[in-house]
Structures are given as C-alpha cells and as structure tokens.
Amino acid sequence: MNSSIKKLLFSLLACIVLVSCNNGESLQTYFVDNQEMPDFLSADLPTTIVKIDESTLSKDQIEAYNSVKRLNFLGYKIKENNLEDYTLELSKVKSILNNKKYNDLIEFNDKAAKVVVKYIGDDDTADEFVVFASSKDMGFGIVRILGDNMRPEKMATLVDALQNADFDESQLNGITDFFK
C-alpha cells in the first residue's frame, strides 16, 4: 500500500512538472522548429555587424552596446503562393510575443515595416530582447538579442543611435537577398 502511494505521488509530481514546463510555444522553440523550413531563413549574426562610432555614444549607450553578445535572426519571406502560410506564421509569432513574459519597449513604423521591440525580464535587467519587424510586401523578421547585464532603459537609448549606424552589408547579404 505504501509503495502504491509513493508511485501515485511520483506520477502526480511528474505530471505537474511536465505540464508546468510547457507554457505554450516559446520564441526559442519557434526558431528551432522553423530554421530549416522552406520560406524561412535563419542566421546567427555577429555583433560586429553594427559599425558604430563609440565616441558618439553616451555612457549608457556604450554600456548597452557592449552588453550584447549574440544575435539570432529568423525571417519569413512572402511569395504569391504562400500568403495563407504567411498569415498563419505571422499569427503564431504575434501570439508568442503577446505572452505576458514579453514586456513592451518600443514600437514604431519604419518605411513599409512595423517594428516592435520587446524584452524578457524586469525593469532592471533583461534576459533577452526581441526585435520583430513585419511588412505586408516582404514578410517578417525576428532578431533575438542575447547578452549579459542588458538593461531595458539603456537598450532603448541605443535604438536611437542604431538608426544612424552603419551596418556591415557583407554580413547581411544573405538576409537582404532573401527578402528580394
């Protein structure tokens, strides 16, 4: 009898652990599940892709710039024959990003694309930043920004500086060609 109770409690505990680990699809699993799929492009981008004159940055912007360690990109390209799939994939990403663990940082329109920047963490420290851009003409792209001691308020000031920065286009060729 005692053995049966132990088995029952162990089974119950295992079920609770398994259920609590799956809070729906995460952005990380979305990346992994789709990185090799048709119409998607995935790339790990070096932080050196951004050429910025640090002498023009404030102390907070330099700190934010140096806190970034890794950039992961996933893009989906619209074609005439995949509009339904595009709509489905776009809604999946929006659903993931609407999870309460993603805090809003900035949202703006840039030319033909809508850009949303969110982060996971609290007001003091972020574990991850997400830049999501979507265009009805080209598709969408997601950049996961991972690093150490990233602070949301400092990253927000860095966004302004990045709008005037130069990007190493040789490292972006695969991505820009993908959306042509």
VMD Tcl script that draws the C-alpha trace (Angstrom):
set ca {
  {0.00 0.00 0.00}
  {2.79 2.40 0.94}
  {4.54 1.62 -2.36}
  {1.36 2.41 -4.29}
  {1.04 5.81 -2.63}
  {4.68 6.62 -3.44}
  {4.12 5.65 -7.08}
  {0.96 7.74 -7.23}
  {2.67 10.78 -5.70}
  {5.68 10.38 -8.01}
  {3.40 10.12 -11.05}
  {1.44 13.18 -9.95}
  {4.64 15.15 -9.39}
  {6.00 14.10 -12.81}
  {2.76 15.23 -14.49}
  {2.88 18.60 -12.73}
  {6.49 19.15 -13.79}
  {5.77 18.21 -17.40}
  {2.69 20.40 -17.62}
  {4.34 23.39 -15.95}
  {7.30 23.22 -18.34}
  {5.09 23.67 -21.37}
  {3.53 27.14 -21.23}
  {2.88 27.12 -24.95}
  {5.38 27.69 -27.69}
  {8.35 29.89 -26.89}
  {10.22 32.03 -29.36}
  {13.24 29.79 -28.95}
  {11.26 26.68 -29.91}
  {9.69 28.60 -32.80}
  {13.20 29.40 -34.07}
  {14.34 25.78 -33.73}
  {11.19 24.35 -35.31}
  {11.33 26.65 -38.35}
  {15.01 27.32 -39.03}
  {15.20 24.62 -41.71}
  {11.70 25.05 -43.14}
  {11.01 26.35 -46.66}
  {10.31 30.10 -46.90}
  {12.33 30.67 -43.70}
  {15.89 31.87 -43.30}
  {17.80 31.61 -40.07}
  {21.17 33.12 -39.25}
  {23.39 33.78 -36.28}
  {24.62 37.33 -36.72}
  {27.92 38.53 -35.28}
  {27.71 41.59 -33.05}
  {30.34 43.16 -35.32}
  {27.63 43.59 -37.94}
  {26.95 47.04 -36.47}
  {29.66 49.58 -37.18}
  {29.16 52.36 -34.72}
  {31.46 55.15 -33.65}
  {31.52 54.68 -29.88}
  {32.80 58.25 -29.43}
  {29.33 59.46 -30.47}
  {27.56 57.31 -27.87}
  {26.58 58.22 -24.34}
  {27.87 56.16 -21.41}
  {24.51 54.32 -21.22}
  {24.56 53.57 -24.95}
  {28.12 52.20 -24.76}
  {27.14 50.00 -21.83}
  {24.10 48.71 -23.74}
  {26.14 48.15 -26.92}
  {28.79 46.16 -25.03}
  {26.21 44.05 -23.18}
  {25.01 42.38 -26.41}
  {26.70 39.03 -27.01}
  {24.63 37.19 -29.61}
  {22.05 37.92 -32.32}
  {19.80 35.24 -33.80}
  {17.72 36.02 -36.90}
  {14.72 34.19 -38.33}
  {12.91 35.55 -41.36}
  {9.88 34.51 -43.38}
  {9.54 35.68 -46.98}
  {6.17 36.34 -48.60}
  {5.61 34.84 -52.01}
  {2.47 34.75 -54.14}
  {1.90 31.08 -53.33}
  {2.37 31.25 -49.54}
  {0.09 34.05 -48.35}
  {-2.02 31.72 -46.21}
  {1.09 30.21 -44.63}
  {2.49 33.70 -44.06}
  {-0.68 34.75 -42.26}
  {-0.55 31.61 -40.10}
  {3.15 32.06 -39.23}
  {2.66 35.77 -38.52}
  {-0.19 34.99 -36.13}
  {1.96 32.36 -34.36}
  {4.75 34.87 -33.78}
  {2.34 37.57 -32.63}
  {0.72 35.08 -30.25}
  {4.11 34.16 -28.77}
  {5.07 37.82 -28.37}
  {1.72 38.63 -26.74}
  {2.66 36.33 -23.86}
  {2.82 38.35 -20.64}
  {6.51 37.45 -20.17}
  {7.37 39.80 -23.08}
  {7.43 43.42 -21.97}
  {6.90 46.22 -24.49}
  {9.86 48.53 -25.01}
  {9.36 50.39 -28.31}
  {7.00 50.22 -31.28}
  {7.31 52.26 -34.48}
  {6.77 52.22 -38.23}
  {9.84 52.43 -40.46}
  {9.11 52.91 -44.16}
  {6.91 49.92 -45.11}
  {7.52 47.86 -41.97}
  {6.12 47.85 -38.48}
  {8.79 47.29 -35.82}
  {8.17 46.08 -32.28}
  {10.87 45.74 -29.62}
  {10.10 43.63 -26.56}
  {12.13 42.08 -23.76}
  {12.01 39.30 -21.21}
  {12.96 40.35 -17.71}
  {12.11 43.16 -15.35}
  {12.70 46.91 -15.34}
  {16.29 46.45 -14.15}
  {17.65 43.55 -16.18}
  {16.58 41.83 -19.37}
  {17.46 38.25 -20.30}
  {16.54 38.71 -23.94}
  {15.41 41.43 -26.32}
  {13.30 40.70 -29.38}
  {13.05 42.91 -32.45}
  {10.11 41.92 -34.64}
  {9.57 43.63 -37.99}
  {6.78 42.79 -40.41}
  {5.87 44.04 -43.85}
  {2.88 43.06 -45.98}
  {5.14 43.17 -49.04}
  {8.24 41.30 -47.86}
  {7.39 39.12 -44.86}
  {8.70 39.28 -41.32}
  {11.93 39.04 -39.44}
  {12.72 38.38 -35.81}
  {16.02 39.11 -34.09}
  {16.67 37.63 -30.66}
  {19.28 39.70 -28.82}
  {21.06 37.84 -26.06}
  {23.69 39.21 -23.71}
  {24.86 39.96 -20.19}
  {23.51 42.62 -17.85}
  {21.26 44.12 -20.51}
  {19.17 46.97 -19.11}
  {15.92 47.94 -20.88}
  {16.22 51.70 -20.40}
  {19.78 51.70 -21.76}
  {18.85 49.49 -24.71}
  {16.04 51.92 -25.57}
  {18.60 54.74 -25.87}
  {20.77 52.51 -28.06}
  {17.92 52.05 -30.57}
  {18.15 55.77 -31.39}
  {21.89 55.50 -32.06}
  {21.44 52.39 -34.19}
  {19.06 54.18 -36.54}
  {22.04 56.26 -37.69}
  {24.64 53.46 -37.57}
  {26.31 51.74 -40.50}
  {25.82 48.02 -40.93}
  {28.37 45.68 -42.45}
  {26.33 44.80 -45.51}
  {28.64 41.94 -46.47}
  {27.41 40.14 -43.35}
  {23.80 40.96 -44.24}
  {23.88 39.83 -47.88}
  {22.15 36.51 -47.24}
  {19.34 38.22 -45.37}
  {18.84 41.13 -47.77}
  {18.98 38.78 -50.77}
  {16.41 36.53 -49.08}
  {13.84 39.34 -48.94}
  {14.33 40.45 -52.58}
}
mol new
graphics top color blue
foreach p $ca { graphics top sphere $p radius 0.5 }
foreach p [lrange $ca 0 end-1] q [lrange $ca 1 end] { graphics top cylinder $p $q radius 0.2 }
display resetview
